[in-house]
Amino acid sequence: MLDNILPNNTEYVVKQLARNLSKSLIHPKGNSDNQRNEVLKKITLLCPEKLFPILLECVLSYLETDCRCNLGLLISDWVFNNVDLDGEEDYFDGQEYVYHLLGTCLKKTAELQLDNFLSFFDEYKDSKYESILRLII
């Protein structure tokens, strides 16, 4: 249904997805999630600057509750460490999907809306999370 609304009202679709996105990404439920993922991919192409803050919130929430490897001043994790941010590999569900999509949104935002990306950069350039720093470089 959101797929049909997307061309006419992107703001509404983004708000609807944001309401339950974090929970649905952690606990995928099959077919409806495939539809959600397709809508997310379309939003990534249309307006990545609106989607990346929502995805960033999901990733940060995960990192804050599930970090397992503290390397002194830098906190690493096993979930995002092997996600290929440069490749076209599709991650179909879970936190890896969110992280990969976040990386894609940030790249597109840097191309289309540099000011939005620079705001992200300024806020997170000193992050204690290795995964967040990977998104910047």
DSSP file (Angstrom, degrees, kcal/mol; ACC not computed):
  #  RESIDUE AA STRUCTURE BP1 BP2  ACC     N-H-->O    O-->H-N    N-H-->O    O-->H-N    TCO  KAPPA ALPHA  PHI   PSI    X-CA   Y-CA   Z-CA
    1    1 A M    >>        0   0    0      0, 0.0     4,-1.2     0, 0.0     3,-0.8   0.000 360.0 360.0 360.0 -44.6    0.0    0.0    0.0
    2    2 A L  H 3>  +     0   0    0      1,-0.3     4,-2.2     2,-0.2    11,-0.1   0.827 360.0  64.1 -63.0 -29.5    2.8    2.5    0.9
    3    3 A D  H 34 S+     0   0    0      1,-0.2    -1,-0.3     2,-0.2    10,-0.0   0.860 102.9  47.9 -60.2 -36.2    4.3    1.7   -2.5
    4    4 A N  H <4 S+     0   0    0     -3,-0.8     4,-0.3     1,-0.2    -1,-0.2   0.807 113.9  46.4 -74.8 -30.6    1.3    3.2   -4.2
    5    5 A I  H >X S+     0   0    0     -4,-1.2     4,-2.4     1,-0.2     3,-1.4   0.789  92.4  83.6 -80.3 -29.4    1.3    6.3   -2.0
    6    6 A L  T 3< S+     0   0    0     -4,-2.2     4,-0.2     1,-0.3    -1,-0.2   0.828  85.5  51.9 -48.3 -48.5    5.1    6.9   -2.4
    7    7 A P  T 34 S+     0   0    0      0, 0.0    -1,-0.3     0, 0.0     3,-0.2   0.811 120.5  34.8 -63.0 -26.1    5.0    8.8   -5.7
    8    8 A N  T <4 S+     0   0    0     -3,-1.4    -2,-0.2    -4,-0.3     2,-0.1   0.742 132.1  20.1 -99.1 -26.3    2.4   11.3   -4.4
    9    9 A N     X  +     0   0    0     -4,-2.4     4,-1.7     1,-0.1    -1,-0.2  -0.534  57.8 164.1-148.9  74.4    3.3   11.7   -0.8
   10   10 A T  H  > S+     0   0    0      1,-0.2     4,-2.6     2,-0.2     5,-0.2   0.877  78.4  58.9 -60.9 -41.1    6.8   10.7    0.2
   11   11 A E  H  > S+     0   0    0      1,-0.2     4,-2.2     2,-0.2    -1,-0.2   0.911 105.9  48.6 -56.8 -45.4    6.6   12.5    3.5
   12   12 A Y  H  > S+     0   0    0      1,-0.2     4,-2.4     2,-0.2    -1,-0.2   0.919 111.3  49.5 -61.8 -45.5    3.7   10.4    4.7
   13   13 A V  H  X S+     0   0    0     -4,-1.7     4,-2.5     1,-0.2     5,-0.2   0.912 110.4  50.0 -62.7 -43.7    5.3    7.2    3.7
   14   14 A V  H  X S+     0   0    0     -4,-2.6     4,-2.3     1,-0.2    -1,-0.2   0.916 111.4  49.2 -62.0 -43.1    8.6    8.1    5.5
   15   15 A K  H  X S+     0   0    0     -4,-2.2     4,-1.2    -5,-0.2    -2,-0.2   0.904 111.5  49.2 -63.2 -41.4    6.6    8.9    8.6
   16   16 A Q  H  X S+     0   0    0     -4,-2.4     4,-0.7     1,-0.2     3,-0.3   0.914 112.8  46.6 -65.0 -43.1    4.7    5.7    8.5
   17   17 A L  H >X S+     0   0    0     -4,-2.5     4,-1.2     1,-0.2     3,-0.7   0.891 107.3  58.1 -65.2 -38.9    7.8    3.6    8.0
   18   18 A A  H 3< S+     0   0    0     -4,-2.3     4,-0.4     1,-0.2    -1,-0.2   0.804  93.9  68.0 -63.4 -30.1    9.6    5.4   10.8
   19   19 A R  H 3< S+     0   0    0     -4,-1.2    -1,-0.2    -3,-0.3    -2,-0.2   0.883 122.7   8.2 -60.1 -41.1    6.9    4.5   13.4
   20   20 A N  H <X S+     0   0    0     -4,-0.7     4,-2.5    -3,-0.7     5,-0.2   0.272  95.3 108.9-125.0  10.1    7.7    0.7   13.4
   21   21 A L  H  X S+     0   0    0     -4,-1.2     4,-2.2     1,-0.2     5,-0.2   0.916  78.0  51.3 -60.4 -47.3   10.9    0.4   11.4
   22   22 A S  H  > S+     0   0    0     -4,-0.4     4,-1.4     1,-0.2    -1,-0.2   0.922 114.3  43.4 -58.9 -46.5   13.2   -0.4   14.2
   23   23 A K  H  > S+     0   0    0      1,-0.2     4,-2.1     2,-0.2    -1,-0.2   0.909 114.4  49.4 -65.9 -42.8   11.1   -3.2   15.5
   24   24 A S  H  < S+     0   0    0     -4,-2.5    -1,-0.2     1,-0.2    70,-0.2   0.791 109.6  51.8 -71.5 -26.0   10.3   -4.7   12.1
   25   25 A L  H  < S+     0   0    0     -4,-2.2    69,-0.5    -5,-0.2    -1,-0.2   0.823 111.5  46.3 -77.3 -31.2   14.0   -4.7   11.1
   26   26 A I  H  < S+     0   0    0     -4,-1.4    -2,-0.2     1,-0.3    -1,-0.2   0.860 124.9  31.7 -76.8 -35.9   15.0   -6.5   14.3
   27   27 A H  S  < S-     0   0    0     -4,-2.1    -1,-0.3    -5,-0.1    -2,-0.1  -0.695  85.1-162.5-122.9  77.1   12.2   -9.1   14.0
   28   28 A P        -     0   0    0      0, 0.0    -3,-0.1     0, 0.0    65,-0.1  -0.229   8.0-162.4 -62.9 149.5   11.5   -9.6   10.2
   29   29 A K    >   -     0   0    0      1,-0.3     3,-0.5    -5,-0.1     2,-0.5   0.008  32.5-118.1-126.4  28.2    8.2  -11.2    9.2
   30   30 A G  T >> S+     0   0    0      1,-0.2     4,-1.4     2,-0.1     3,-0.7  -0.618  85.8  22.7  87.0-124.5    8.7  -12.4    5.7
   31   31 A N  H 3> S+     0   0    0     -2,-0.5     4,-1.8     1,-0.3    -1,-0.2   0.846 121.1  52.2 -59.9 -43.4    6.6  -11.2    2.8
   32   32 A S  H <> S+     0   0    0     -3,-0.5     4,-2.2     1,-0.2    -1,-0.3   0.847 108.2  54.2 -63.8 -30.7    5.5   -7.8    4.3
   33   33 A D  H <> S+     0   0    0     -3,-0.7     4,-2.8     2,-0.2    -1,-0.2   0.844 102.9  55.6 -71.1 -32.8    9.1   -7.1    5.0
   34   34 A N  H  X S+     0   0    0     -4,-1.4     4,-1.8     2,-0.2    -2,-0.2   0.909 109.7  46.8 -63.1 -40.6   10.0   -7.7    1.3
   35   35 A Q  H  X S+     0   0    0     -4,-1.8     4,-2.0     2,-0.2    -2,-0.2   0.915 111.9  50.4 -65.6 -43.0    7.4   -5.1    0.4
   36   36 A R  H  X S+     0   0    0     -4,-2.2     4,-2.6     1,-0.2    -2,-0.2   0.914 108.9  52.3 -60.0 -43.2    8.8   -2.7    3.1
   37   37 A N  H  X S+     0   0    0     -4,-2.8     4,-2.2     1,-0.2    -1,-0.2   0.873 107.2  52.1 -63.1 -37.4   12.3   -3.3    1.7
   38   38 A E  H  X S+     0   0    0     -4,-1.8     4,-1.9     2,-0.2    -1,-0.2   0.906 110.3  48.1 -64.1 -41.4   11.2   -2.4   -1.8
   39   39 A V  H  X S+     0   0    0     -4,-2.0     4,-2.4     2,-0.2    -2,-0.2   0.911 110.2  52.7 -64.6 -41.9    9.7    0.9   -0.5
   40   40 A L  H  X S+     0   0    0     -4,-2.6     4,-2.1     1,-0.2    -2,-0.2   0.902 107.8  51.1 -60.8 -41.3   12.9    1.6    1.4
   41   41 A K  H  X S+     0   0    0     -4,-2.2     4,-1.3     1,-0.2    -1,-0.2   0.897 110.1  49.6 -63.0 -39.9   15.0    1.2   -1.7
   42   42 A K  H  X S+     0   0    0     -4,-1.9     4,-2.3     1,-0.2     3,-0.3   0.902 109.9  50.4 -66.5 -40.0   12.7    3.5   -3.7
   43   43 A I  H  X S+     0   0    0     -4,-2.4     4,-2.9     1,-0.2    -1,-0.2   0.882 103.9  60.2 -64.4 -36.8   12.9    6.2   -0.9
   44   44 A T  H  < S+     0   0    0     -4,-2.1    -1,-0.2     1,-0.2    -2,-0.2   0.867 111.1  40.4 -57.1 -37.0   16.7    5.8   -1.0
   45   45 A L  H  < S+     0   0    0     -4,-1.3    -2,-0.2    -3,-0.3    -1,-0.2   0.864 121.7  40.8 -79.7 -37.3   16.6    6.9   -4.6
   46   46 A L  H  < S-     0   0    0     -4,-2.3    -2,-0.2     1,-0.2    -3,-0.2   0.928 137.3  -5.5 -80.2 -47.6   13.9    9.6   -4.3
   47   47 A C    >X  +     0   0    0     -4,-2.9     3,-1.7    -5,-0.2     4,-0.9  -0.465  60.9 166.8-151.8  70.8   14.9   11.3   -1.0
   48   48 A P  H 3> S+     0   0    0      0, 0.0     4,-2.5     0, 0.0     3,-0.3   0.784  76.0  68.2 -60.2 -27.6   17.8    9.7    0.9
   49   49 A E  H 34 S+     0   0    0      1,-0.2    -5,-0.1     2,-0.2    57,-0.0   0.734 100.9  48.1 -66.2 -21.6   18.1   12.7    3.1
   50   50 A K  H <4 S+     0   0    0     -3,-1.7     4,-0.4    -7,-0.2    -1,-0.2   0.741 115.6  43.5 -86.9 -25.4   14.7   11.9    4.7
   51   51 A L  H >X S+     0   0    0     -4,-0.9     4,-2.1    -3,-0.3     3,-0.7   0.833  97.3  69.7 -90.4 -35.0   15.5    8.3    5.3
   52   52 A F  H 3X S+     0   0    0     -4,-2.5     4,-2.8     1,-0.2     5,-0.2   0.837  94.4  55.6 -62.2 -33.8   19.0    8.3    6.7
   53   53 A P  H 3> S+     0   0    0      0, 0.0     4,-1.8     0, 0.0    -1,-0.2   0.888 110.1  47.3 -63.6 -33.8   18.1    9.9   10.0
   54   54 A I  H <> S+     0   0    0     -3,-0.7     4,-1.6    -4,-0.4    -2,-0.2   0.923 114.7  45.0 -70.1 -44.9   15.6    7.1   10.7
   55   55 A L  H  X S+     0   0    0     -4,-2.1     4,-2.4     1,-0.2     5,-0.2   0.886 110.7  55.0 -65.9 -38.6   18.1    4.4    9.7
   56   56 A L  H  X S+     0   0    0     -4,-2.8     4,-3.0    -5,-0.2     5,-0.3   0.901 105.1  53.1 -61.1 -41.3   20.8    6.1   11.7
   57   57 A E  H  X S+     0   0    0     -4,-1.8     4,-2.3    -5,-0.2    -1,-0.2   0.899 109.1  49.4 -60.6 -41.1   18.6    5.9   14.8
   58   58 A C  H  X S+     0   0    0     -4,-1.6     4,-2.1     2,-0.2    -2,-0.2   0.924 113.5  45.8 -62.5 -45.5   18.1    2.2   14.2
   59   59 A V  H  X S+     0   0    0     -4,-2.4     4,-2.8     2,-0.2    -2,-0.2   0.927 113.9  47.7 -66.1 -45.6   21.8    1.6   13.9
   60   60 A L  H  X S+     0   0    0     -4,-3.0     4,-2.7     1,-0.2    -1,-0.2   0.903 110.1  53.0 -63.3 -40.4   22.8    3.7   16.9
   61   61 A S  H  X S+     0   0    0     -4,-2.3     4,-1.1    -5,-0.3    -1,-0.2   0.922 111.6  46.3 -59.5 -44.1   20.1    2.0   19.0
   62   62 A Y  H >X S+     0   0    0     -4,-2.1     4,-1.9     1,-0.2     3,-0.6   0.937 112.8  49.3 -63.3 -46.9   21.5   -1.4   18.1
   63   63 A L  H 3X S+     0   0    0     -4,-2.8     4,-0.7     1,-0.2    -2,-0.2   0.886 108.4  53.4 -62.1 -39.2   25.1   -0.3   18.8
   64   64 A E  H 3< S+     0   0    0     -4,-2.7    -1,-0.2     1,-0.2    -2,-0.2   0.765 119.1  34.1 -69.1 -24.3   24.2    1.2   22.2
   65   65 A T  H << S+     0   0    0     -4,-1.1    -1,-0.2    -3,-0.6    -2,-0.2   0.611 125.8  35.5-104.4 -13.7   22.6   -2.0   23.3
   66   66 A D  H  <  +     0   0    0     -4,-1.9     2,-0.4    -5,-0.1    -2,-0.2   0.070  68.7 138.7-134.9  28.0   24.8   -4.7   21.6
   67   67 A C     <  +     0   0    0     -4,-0.7    10,-0.1     1,-0.1     3,-0.1  -0.610  16.9 169.6 -77.1 132.7   28.4   -3.6   21.4
   68   68 A R        +     0   0    0      8,-0.5     2,-0.5    -2,-0.4     9,-0.2   0.559  56.6  57.8-118.9 -13.8   30.7   -6.5   22.2
   69   69 A C  E     -A   76   0A   0      7,-1.3     7,-3.0     2,-0.0     2,-0.7  -0.880  56.0-174.7-132.1 102.5   34.2   -5.4   21.4
   70   70 A N  E     -A   75   0A   0     -2,-0.5     2,-0.4     5,-0.2     5,-0.2  -0.855   3.2-173.2 -98.9 114.5   35.6   -2.4   23.0
   71   71 A L  E >   -A   74   0A   0      3,-2.7     2,-0.8    -2,-0.7     3,-0.7  -0.321  56.3 -88.6-101.7  49.5   39.1   -1.5   21.6
   72   72 A G  T 3  S+     0   0    0     -2,-0.4    -1,-0.1     1,-0.2     0, 0.0  -0.746 111.0   4.1  85.6-113.0   39.9    1.3   24.1
   73   73 A L  T 3  S+     0   0    0     -2,-0.8     2,-0.5    -3,-0.1    -1,-0.2   0.647 127.5  66.5 -81.2 -14.8   38.6    4.5   22.7
   74   74 A L  E <  S-A   71   0A   0     -3,-0.7    -3,-2.7    55,-0.1     2,-0.6  -0.921  70.9-149.8-114.5 130.0   36.9    2.9   19.7
   75   75 A I  E     -Ab  70 129A   0     53,-4.1    55,-2.9    -2,-0.5    56,-0.5  -0.871  17.5-172.7-102.6 123.6   34.0    0.5   20.0
   76   76 A S  E     -A   69   0A   0     -7,-3.0    -7,-1.3    -2,-0.6    -8,-0.5  -0.623   4.4-159.9-107.3 167.7   33.7   -2.2   17.3
   77   77 A D     >  -     0   0    0     -2,-0.2     4,-0.5    -9,-0.2   -10,-0.1  -0.974  22.0-136.7-146.0 159.1   31.0   -4.7   16.6
   78   78 A W  H  > S+     0   0    0     -2,-0.3     4,-0.5     2,-0.1    -1,-0.1   0.735  96.3  62.4 -88.3 -24.4   30.7   -8.0   14.7
   79   79 A V  H  4 S+     0   0    0      1,-0.2     3,-0.3     2,-0.1    -1,-0.1   0.941 115.1  26.5 -70.4 -47.8   27.4   -7.3   13.0
   80   80 A F  H >4 S+     0   0    0      1,-0.2     3,-1.5     2,-0.1    -1,-0.2   0.634  99.6  87.0 -92.0 -14.9   28.4   -4.3   10.8
   81   81 A N  H 3< S+     0   0    0     -4,-0.5    -1,-0.2     1,-0.3    -2,-0.1   0.826  95.6  38.9 -57.1 -36.0   32.1   -5.0   10.5
   82   82 A N  T 3< S+     0   0    0     -4,-0.5     2,-0.5    -3,-0.3    -1,-0.3   0.318  83.1 119.7-101.6   8.6   31.7   -7.3    7.5
   83   83 A V    <   -     0   0    0     -3,-1.5     2,-1.0     1,-0.1     3,-0.1  -0.627  63.3-133.9 -76.1 125.3   29.0   -5.3    5.6
   84   84 A D        -     0   0    0     -2,-0.5     5,-0.1     1,-0.2    -1,-0.1  -0.696  25.3-180.0 -82.8 103.8   30.3   -4.3    2.2
   85   85 A L  S    S+     0   0    0     -2,-1.0    -1,-0.2     1,-0.2    -2,-0.0   0.693  79.8  48.1 -78.7 -19.1   29.4   -0.6    1.9
   86   86 A D  S    S+     0   0    0     -3,-0.1    -1,-0.2     2,-0.0    -2,-0.1   0.707  99.9  79.0 -93.0 -22.2   30.9   -0.2   -1.5
   87   87 A G  S    S-     0   0    0      1,-0.1     0, 0.0     2,-0.0     0, 0.0  -0.209  79.6-123.7 -85.5 174.6   29.5   -3.3   -3.2
   88   88 A E        +     0   0    0      2,-0.1    -1,-0.1    -2,-0.0    -3,-0.1   0.243  60.9 138.5 -99.0   9.8   26.1   -4.0   -4.6
   89   89 A E        -     0   0    0     -5,-0.1     2,-0.5     1,-0.1    -2,-0.0  -0.329  50.2-132.3 -60.4 134.5   25.5   -7.0   -2.4
   90   90 A D        -     0   0    0     -2,-0.0     2,-0.6    10,-0.0    -1,-0.1  -0.777  13.2-161.1 -92.2 129.6   21.9   -7.1   -1.1
   91   91 A Y        -     0   0    0     -2,-0.5    10,-0.1     6,-0.1     3,-0.0  -0.960   8.8-162.5-105.7 119.9   21.3   -7.7    2.6
   92   92 A F        -     0   0    0     -2,-0.6     2,-0.3     1,-0.1    -1,-0.1   0.730  56.3  -8.0 -86.3 -23.2   17.7   -8.8    2.9
   93   93 A D  S  > S+     0   0    0    -65,-0.1     4,-0.9   -56,-0.0     3,-0.3  -0.948  90.9  42.3-158.0 178.3   16.9   -8.3    6.5
   94   94 A G  H  > S-     0   0    0    -69,-0.5     4,-1.5    -2,-0.3     3,-0.4  -0.090 101.4 -42.8  73.5-170.9   18.2   -7.5   10.0
   95   95 A Q  H  > S+     0   0    0      1,-0.2     4,-2.6     2,-0.2    -1,-0.2   0.786 131.2  63.2 -67.4 -29.3   20.6   -4.9   11.1
   96   96 A E  H  > S+     0   0    0     -3,-0.3     4,-2.5     1,-0.2    -1,-0.2   0.903 103.2  50.5 -61.9 -39.2   23.0   -5.6    8.2
   97   97 A Y  H  X S+     0   0    0     -4,-0.9     4,-2.7    -3,-0.4     5,-0.2   0.929 110.8  48.5 -62.9 -45.8   20.3   -4.5    5.8
   98   98 A V  H  X S+     0   0    0     -4,-1.5     4,-2.6     1,-0.2    -2,-0.2   0.923 112.8  47.9 -60.7 -45.2   19.7   -1.3    7.8
   99   99 A Y  H  X S+     0   0    0     -4,-2.6     4,-2.3     2,-0.2    -2,-0.2   0.915 112.8  47.3 -64.8 -44.2   23.4   -0.5    7.9
  100  100 A H  H  X S+     0   0    0     -4,-2.5     4,-2.1     2,-0.2    -1,-0.2   0.922 113.8  48.0 -63.1 -44.1   23.9   -1.1    4.2
  101  101 A L  H  X S+     0   0    0     -4,-2.7     4,-2.7     2,-0.2    -2,-0.2   0.877 109.4  53.7 -64.6 -38.1   20.9    1.0    3.3
  102  102 A L  H  X S+     0   0    0     -4,-2.6     4,-2.5    -5,-0.2    -1,-0.2   0.922 108.1  50.1 -61.6 -44.1   22.1    3.7    5.7
  103  103 A G  H  X S+     0   0    0     -4,-2.3     4,-2.0     1,-0.2    -2,-0.2   0.908 111.4  48.6 -59.9 -42.2   25.5    3.7    3.8
  104  104 A T  H  X S+     0   0    0     -4,-2.1     4,-2.4     2,-0.2    -2,-0.2   0.917 111.2  50.0 -64.0 -44.2   23.7    4.0    0.5
  105  105 A C  H  X S+     0   0    0     -4,-2.7     4,-2.8     1,-0.2    -2,-0.2   0.907 110.0  50.3 -61.5 -42.4   21.5    6.9    1.7
  106  106 A L  H  X S+     0   0    0     -4,-2.5     4,-2.4     2,-0.2    -1,-0.2   0.895 109.9  50.2 -65.6 -39.0   24.5    8.8    3.0
  107  107 A K  H  X S+     0   0    0     -4,-2.0     4,-1.6     2,-0.2    -2,-0.2   0.942 114.1  44.6 -62.1 -46.6   26.3    8.4   -0.3
  108  108 A K  H  X S+     0   0    0     -4,-2.4     4,-2.5     1,-0.2     5,-0.3   0.892 112.4  52.2 -65.8 -38.6   23.3    9.6   -2.2
  109  109 A T  H  X S+     0   0    0     -4,-2.8     4,-2.9     1,-0.2     8,-0.3   0.900 106.5  53.5 -64.3 -40.0   22.7   12.5    0.3
  110  110 A A  H  < S+     0   0    0     -4,-2.4    -1,-0.2     1,-0.2    -2,-0.2   0.861 113.9  43.7 -61.9 -34.6   26.4   13.6   -0.1
  111  111 A E  H  < S+     0   0    0     -4,-1.6    -2,-0.2    -5,-0.1     3,-0.2   0.880 129.3  23.9 -75.0 -39.3   25.8   13.7   -3.9
  112  112 A L  H  < S+     0   0    0     -4,-2.5     2,-0.2     1,-0.2    -3,-0.2   0.823 134.1  24.7-100.5 -36.9   22.4   15.4   -3.8
  113  113 A Q    >X  +     0   0    0     -4,-2.9     4,-1.6    -5,-0.3     3,-1.0  -0.621  63.0 173.3-133.2  70.4   22.1   17.3   -0.5
  114  114 A L  H 3> S+     0   0    0      1,-0.3     4,-2.8    -2,-0.2     5,-0.2   0.829  76.8  59.2 -54.5 -38.2   25.7   18.1    0.6
  115  115 A D  H 3> S+     0   0    0      1,-0.2     4,-1.8     2,-0.2    -1,-0.3   0.891 104.7  50.2 -60.4 -40.1   24.6   20.3    3.5
  116  116 A N  H <> S+     0   0    0     -3,-1.0     4,-1.7     2,-0.2    -1,-0.2   0.904 112.2  47.3 -64.8 -41.0   22.6   17.4    5.1
  117  117 A F  H  X S+     0   0    0     -4,-1.6     4,-3.0    -8,-0.3    -2,-0.2   0.912 108.9  54.1 -66.7 -40.8   25.6   15.1    4.8
  118  118 A L  H  X S+     0   0    0     -4,-2.8     4,-2.9     1,-0.2    -1,-0.2   0.846 105.1  54.6 -63.6 -32.6   27.9   17.7    6.3
  119  119 A S  H  X S+     0   0    0     -4,-1.8     4,-1.9     2,-0.2    -1,-0.2   0.924 110.3  46.2 -63.4 -44.0   25.6   18.0    9.3
  120  120 A F  H  X S+     0   0    0     -4,-1.7     4,-2.3     2,-0.2    -2,-0.2   0.939 113.2  50.3 -60.8 -47.4   25.9   14.2    9.7
  121  121 A F  H  X S+     0   0    0     -4,-3.0     4,-1.6     1,-0.2    -2,-0.2   0.934 110.1  49.0 -57.2 -49.9   29.7   14.5    9.3
  122  122 A D  H  < S+     0   0    0     -4,-2.9    -1,-0.2     1,-0.2     4,-0.2   0.875 114.9  45.1 -60.4 -38.1   30.0   17.3   11.9
  123  123 A E  H  < S+     0   0    0     -4,-1.9    -1,-0.2    -5,-0.2    -2,-0.2   0.847 125.0  28.9 -75.2 -33.7   27.9   15.4   14.4
  124  124 A Y  H >< S+     0   0    0     -4,-2.3     3,-1.9    -5,-0.2    -2,-0.2   0.351  83.3 102.4-114.3   6.0   29.5   12.0   14.1
  125  125 A K  T 3< S+     0   0    0     -4,-1.6    -1,-0.1     1,-0.3    -3,-0.1   0.733  92.6  42.2 -64.4 -20.4   33.1   12.6   13.0
  126  126 A D  T 3  S+     0   0    0     -3,-0.2    -1,-0.3    -4,-0.2    -2,-0.1   0.028  86.1 149.7-110.9  25.4   34.3   11.9   16.5
  127  127 A S    <   -     0   0    0     -3,-1.9    -3,-0.1     1,-0.1     6,-0.0  -0.201  48.3-141.5 -60.9 148.3   32.0    8.9   17.1
  128  128 A K  S    S+     0   0    0    -54,-0.1   -53,-4.1     4,-0.0     2,-0.6   0.509  80.1  89.7 -85.5  -5.4   33.2    6.2   19.5
  129  129 A Y  B  >  -b   75   0A   0    -55,-0.2     4,-1.9     1,-0.2     3,-0.5  -0.833  65.6-154.2 -99.2 121.9   31.7    3.6   17.1
  130  130 A E  H  > S+     0   0    0    -55,-2.9     4,-2.1    -2,-0.6   -54,-0.2   0.866  95.6  59.0 -57.2 -38.1   33.8    2.2   14.4
  131  131 A S  H  > S+     0   0    0    -56,-0.5     4,-0.9     1,-0.2    -1,-0.2   0.851 105.6  47.7 -63.1 -36.0   30.7    1.4   12.3
  132  132 A I  H  > S+     0   0    0     -3,-0.5     4,-0.9     2,-0.2     3,-0.4   0.903 110.2  51.8 -72.1 -40.9   29.6    5.0   12.3
  133  133 A L  H >X S+     0   0    0     -4,-1.9     4,-1.6     1,-0.2     3,-0.6   0.858 103.3  59.6 -63.6 -34.5   33.1    6.2   11.3
  134  134 A R  H 3< S+     0   0    0     -4,-2.1    -1,-0.2     1,-0.2    -2,-0.2   0.846  99.6  58.0 -60.9 -33.3   33.1    3.7    8.4
  135  135 A L  H 3< S+     0   0    0     -4,-0.9    -1,-0.2    -3,-0.4    -2,-0.2   0.811 104.6  51.1 -66.9 -29.7   30.0    5.5    7.1
  136  136 A I  H <<        0   0    0     -4,-0.9    -1,-0.2    -3,-0.6    -2,-0.2   0.891 360.0 360.0 -76.4 -40.5   31.9    8.7    6.9
  137  137 A I     <        0   0    0     -4,-1.6    -1,-0.2     0, 0.0    -2,-0.2   0.453 360.0 360.0 -94.1 360.0   34.9    7.4    5.0
